[in-house]
């Protein structure tokens, strides 16, 4: 059995998605209310790389690609959908969240440029904000509890809990 090479798979075109059943299924899997940084977190299946997966017809696609095709339009064959890094209220750089499907945080980019941007980001002198750390339980991101909306912090013992995952909503004690 042969498998298509990953670069070709990533560059697969996707038409604008307008059928209401698919849009309803996608939006039912997005957690939007109260999310930090304007994230629209995909709460469906997450693969081993940390990307949300969504079935569209007979294909299983990355959820952020489907969200782009629904809200922004078609994806040409030679382009990838890129997650744009955000800044918090203090101006600190927040790493892109692989589960974020907010169309304002997604942009088209050639594969080579997307890879270069990712590599540059990992080598950057400016570290990611200390207010965001990888979740130790799932592929999501844990956000410093004091930066979360009050509704997320109710009932947390902030002397014991200092981070809450935005994907699995699990509170954690993470040491810097």
Rosetta blueprint (number, residue, H / E / L):
1 X L
2 X L
3 X L
4 X L
5 X L
6 X H
7 X H
8 X H
9 X H
10 X H
11 X L
12 X L
13 X L
14 X E
15 X L
16 X L
17 X L
18 X L
19 X L
20 X H
21 X H
22 X H
23 X H
24 X H
25 X H
26 X H
27 X H
28 X L
29 X L
30 X E
31 X E
32 X L
33 X L
34 X L
35 X L
36 X H
37 X H
38 X H
39 X L
40 X L
41 X E
42 X E
43 X L
44 X L
45 X L
46 X E
47 X L
48 X L
49 X L
50 X L
51 X L
52 X E
53 X E
54 X E
55 X E
56 X E
57 X L
58 X L
59 X E
60 X E
61 X E
62 X E
63 X H
64 X H
65 X H
66 X H
67 X H
68 X H
69 X H
70 X H
71 X H
72 X L
73 X L
74 X L
75 X E
76 X L
77 X L
78 X L
79 X E
80 X E
81 X E
82 X E
83 X E
84 X L
85 X L
86 X E
87 X E
88 X L
89 X L
90 X L
91 X L
92 X L
93 X E
94 X E
95 X L
96 X L
97 X L
98 X L
99 X L
100 X E
101 X L
102 X L
103 X H
104 X H
105 X H
106 X E
107 X E
108 X E
109 X E
110 X E
111 X H
112 X H
113 X H
114 X H
115 X H
116 X H
117 X H
118 X H
119 X H
120 X H
121 X H
122 X H
123 X H
124 X L
125 X L
126 X L
127 X L
128 X L
129 X L
130 X L
131 X L
132 X E
133 X E
134 X E
135 X L
136 X L
137 X L
138 X L
139 X L
140 X L
141 X E
142 X E
143 X E
144 X E
145 X H
146 X H
147 X H
148 X L
149 X L
150 X H
151 X H
152 X H
153 X H
154 X L
155 X L
156 X L
157 X L
158 X L
159 X L
160 X L
161 X L
162 X L
163 X E
164 X E
165 X E
166 X L
167 X L
168 X L
169 X L
170 X L
171 X E
172 X E
173 X L
174 X L
175 X L
176 X L
